[in-house]
Amino acid sequence: MLLSIIRAIQSFKDYHRNLRELSQLTDRELADIGIDRADIPRVAAGQALD
């Protein structure tokens, strides 16, 4: 139980760190890595792009 709570907290922190870092990139930098600004939440969550 405690381990699952710790993992959930870490996942939450990871998501927000990824979101913050990707949001700081310019549109050109995002395009260079193949994502659109609208894709940032999905990419930050670790979901593959279709």
Secondary structure as UniProt FT lines:
FT   HELIX           2..23
FT   HELIX           27..32
FT   TURN            33..34
FT   HELIX           37..39
FT   HELIX           40..44
FT   TURN            45..46
//
